[in-house]
Amino acid sequence: MTAFADIRQSLQPELTRLDELISSSLDSSNTLMNQVIGTYLRHKGKQLRPMLVMLTARLFGGVNENVLTAAASVEILHNASLIHDDVVDDSSQRHGQETINAMWDNHVAVLVGDFFVSNALRLAARTADLRVINTIADLGKLLSLGEMDQIYNARYHELNEEAYFKVISHKTASLFVSCVAMGGYCTGADDESIEAMRRFAELFGLCFQIKDDIFDYFDSKAIGKPTGNDLREGKVTLPLLHALNSTTGPESEAMKALLRSGEPLSEEEIDSLIAFARANGGIEYAYATMQRLREEAAAILRRFDSPVTAHFLSLFDFIISREV
C-alpha cells in the first residue's frame, strides 16, 4: 500500500461521512439535475482538498462536524470550478472521463456548476463560523480571478515567472490554503499556527500545479488530455518559461515570436515548443523548483510536535512524484 493509500485509509470513516454529506447536499427535486450529478459523482477524484482539511483538524485537535461540513463545502466548490473550467476550455475529457459539457452541453454544465457553488456556500453557512463562510466566498473570487489571469496571459503572453506564479497561486494554491485555514478555524487553532499552515498549503498548491504542468510535456492518456494541450489553449507554463528566459539566440527568439503572434499554434509549432523546453532544461528546472518549495514546506512542519506532520509531508511527496 502506498503512503497516499495509507493516509486515505486512516481517514476512511471521515471520508465516508464526507461522501454522504456531499450526496445529500447536492440532492434536488429536479430529475435532470440529479441524473447529471449522480453520473458526475460516480468518478471521485483523489479528494486531496478535504483530506487536507481533516489532517489540519487532526493537527490542531480533532475532526468534528464543522470540519466535515467545511471539507464538503470546499470539495463541492472545487468541483464547481472544474465543471466551469471545462466549459471555458471546451474540454471533452478530464482524467479519462467525459465532462458534463461533453455528455450533455454547456448550458447544463454551467447550471450544474452554479448549483454546486450555491450548495458549497450553504454548507459553509451551516458551520455558523464567519471565518469559514468568508473563506469559501473569498475562494470563489480567487478561482475566478485565477481563470481570468490565465485567459489574459494566454492572449497577451507575459512570459515571466511572476505572472505564472500569480495565476497558479489564485487558480490552484488558493484552494489548498483555504483547506488548512478552515481546518484550523474549526478546531480553534491559534492565528500564528494557521498562518504557518497557510504558507505550507500555498507551497503544496504551487507544486501540485507545477507537476500538473509538467505532464503536458509528455504523452500520457491517463491524464485525460493530449500532450501540448496547455499550449493549444495558449497557456505557457514553467518548463517553457524557463527555457525561453534562460536562452538567447535565433531559436529562442523564434519561439517567443510564435507565442506572441496571437495566432493559433499548429501541431508542428506545439511540438517545436515542447522540444525546445525539454532540450533547454525546462523539465529539470521545474523539478528543482518543486524540490526547493518542498524544503521550505518541510521546515514549516518542523515547528509542530505532532505525528500528523508526517502525513502532510507524505502528501507533499506524493504530489511531486505522482504519475497522474
N, C-alpha and C positions, 0 to 999 in steps of 0.2 A: 504494500500500500504506500502511495506517495505521501509526502508531507502535507500537501494540499488536501488529499483524501482523509488523512488523519484529523486535520483541523475540522473539516466538514463533519466527520463522524462525531467529534466531540461536541459539535453544535447541533446535532441532528434533532433533538427534541425542540429546540428553539426554531430551527428551520422548518420543521413540520408545522409548528404553530404559525410561522410566517406565511407559509403557503395557504393555510386556512384563512388567515386574515386577508390576504390579497384576493383570494377567490370570493370571499363573502363581500368584500368591499366593492368588487367590480361586477357583482351580480345586478341585473337590471330587469325591468319589465318588458324590454324590447327584444324580440326574438332574434333579429339580425345582429344586434349588439352582442348578445350572449353567444351566438354562433361564432362570430369573429373572435371574440375574446377567448372563448373555450378552445378554439383552434390555436390561437396565439400562445396561450398558457401551457399547452402541451410540450412546448420546447423551451424549458427553462435554461437560462444561462448559468454561469458559474456562481451567481449570487454573491460576488465579492463584496459588493457595497453593503448589503445588510449584514454580511459576516463581519465587516469592519465595525459597524455599529455595535454588534453583540460583543466582539472582542474588546472594544473600548469600554463597554459597560463592565465586562469581567475585570478589566484592569483597574477600574475605579470602584468596584463594589459588587455588582452582580446584575444579571438580566432580570428586569421587571416588565410589567405590562406596557409601560410607556416606552421602554426600549424597543419592544417588539412592534409597537404601533409606529414608532418613528422609523424603524427599519423597513416596515411595509410601505410607509409613505415615500421614502427615498427610492425604493426599488420600483414602485409604480411610476414615479416621476422620471426616473432613468429610462424606463421602457417607453414612456410617452415621448421622450426626446429621440429615442431610436426610431419610433414609428414616424415621427415628423421628419427626421433626417432622411429616412428612406424616400419620402415624398420629395423633399428638396433635391436629393441626389439622383432621383429617378432610379433607385436601386431595386432590382428584382429578387435579389438573394441576400441573406445575412446568415453567416455561418452555415452555409449549405442549405438553408431553409428558405422557401418562398416568403417574401414580405407581404404584408397586408395589402399594400397598394398593387402588388402583382397578382395576388389571389382574387382581390375584389377590384378596387380602383382608388384613385387619390381622394375622392370625396369621402368614401368610407374610412380610409386611413386617417385623414385629418380629423374626422369626427370621433373616431375611436381614441386617437391621441388626446384630443380635448377632454374626452370622458375620463381618461387616465389622469390628466392634470387636475381636474376638479376633485377626483377621489383622493389623490395624493394630498391636496390641501385639506380635505375633510378629515383625513386620518391625522394629519398634523394638528388640526384643531382639537381632536379628541384627547390629545395629551394634556390640554389646558396649560401648556407651557409656552409662553410667548416667545421664548428663545428658539424653541423647536419650530413654531409657526413661522417666525421671521426667517429662520434658516432655509426652510423649504421655499418660501416666497422669494428670497434672495437668490436661491439656487436656480429657480426658473428663469430669473432675469439674466444670470450669468451664462446659463446654457444658450439663451437666445443671442446674447452679445458675442459669445464664442463662435456661434454659427455665422453671424454677420461679419465678424472679423475674418473668418475663413473665406467667405464669399468675396469680401473686399480684396484679400490677398490673392485669391485666385484670378481676379480681374486685373489687379494693378501690380502684383508681384513685388512686394517688399522683400527682397532677397537677403534678409538678415535674420540672425538667430533671435534677436529681441522680439521681432514680430511673431516668429514661430512660437516662442515660449509664451507669449501673451495669449495667442489663440488656444494652445493646449492647456494653459492654466485655467482659462474660462471654460473651455469645452469639455475637458476631461478631469483635470485635477480638482476642480471645484466640487464635483460630486463626492470624491473621497474625503475632502476636507469637511464637507457637510456631515458626512457619516460619523467621523470621530467626534466632531463637535456635539452632535446630538447624543451620541453615546455618553459623553461627559456630562452634558446638561441633565440627562435623565437619571444620573446616578449621583449628582451633587458634587462632582469633581471641582477642584479649585481652578480659578482662571488661568493661573500660570501653567498648570498641568495640561489644561485643554489647549492652550496656545502652543505648547510644545508638540502635542499630538497633531494639531492642525498643520504644523510645519512638516512633521513626518508624513502626513497624508498627502500634502502637496507634492513632496518628493516622490511618493508612491505613485501618484497620479501622473506625474510627468514621465516617469519611467514606463508606466503602463502604455502611454500613448507613443513614446519613442519606439518601444518594442512593436506595437501595432504598425507603426510606420515602416519599420524595417521589413516586415512581412511583404510589403508591396514591391520589394526589390527582388523577390524570389517567387517562383511558381509554387503555389500550394492551393489545391482545391478545397482543403479543409477550412481555409479562412473564409471561404464564401465569396471571394472576389478575385478577378484575374490579376495577374502581375501588371503593375503600371496603372492600376485603376485610379490611384490618387492623382497621377499626372493627367489622366483623361479628364478628371474633374477640375484640373487647374491647381491642385494642391502641391506645393513644393515643401518637402519635409526634410528633416535634419541631415540625413546622409547626403542628399544632393546639395543642400545649402552649404555644408562644409566643403564639398568638392568644388563648388563654384567660387567660394570665398577664400579658398586656400591655394588656388592655382591661378596662373596668368597665361597669356598667350592666345593664339588664334582659336584653339579648340574651346577654351573656356569662354571666350567672347562669343563664339558661335552658339554655345549652349545658352548663354544669357539672352542672346538675341532671339532665340527660339521662344523662350518663355515670355519675353516682353513684347512679342509681335502682336499679341492679342488674338491670334488665330488658333483654332483648334489644332491640337497636335496630331500628326499622323502616327500610325503604329510604328513606322520606321523611326520617327523622331523620338517617340517614347522609349523605344529600345536603345537609342543612342544616349539619351539622358540617363537611363538606368545603368548602362555600361560605363558611362563617364563617372557616375557616382561611385560605382563599385571599384573602378580602376584607380580612383584617386583618394582612397582611404575613407570614403563616406561611411561605410558599414562599421569599420573599426572605430571610427570616431564616435559614432552613436553608441556603441557598446561601452567605450571608455567613459562617455558622459553618464551612462546609466550606472556604471561602477562608482563613479565619483559621487553621484547622488545617493547611492546605496550606503556609502561610507558615512555620509552626513546623517542619514536616517538611523544607522546603527548607533551612532554617537548619541542621538536623541533618546533612543530606547534605553541606553545605559543609565539614565537618570532614574528610571523606575525599577524598584525592587519587587519584581513580580514574575512568575513563570510565564505569564501571558505574553511577555515581550518576545519570547522565543517563537510564538505563533506569528506575531507581526513580522519578524524577520524572515521566517519561512515563507510567508505570503509574498514578501518582497522578492525573495529569491525565485519564487515560483513565477511571478510575472515577468522577470527578466529572462528566465530560461524556457518559458512555455513555448510550445510549438503551434498553438492556435490561440 
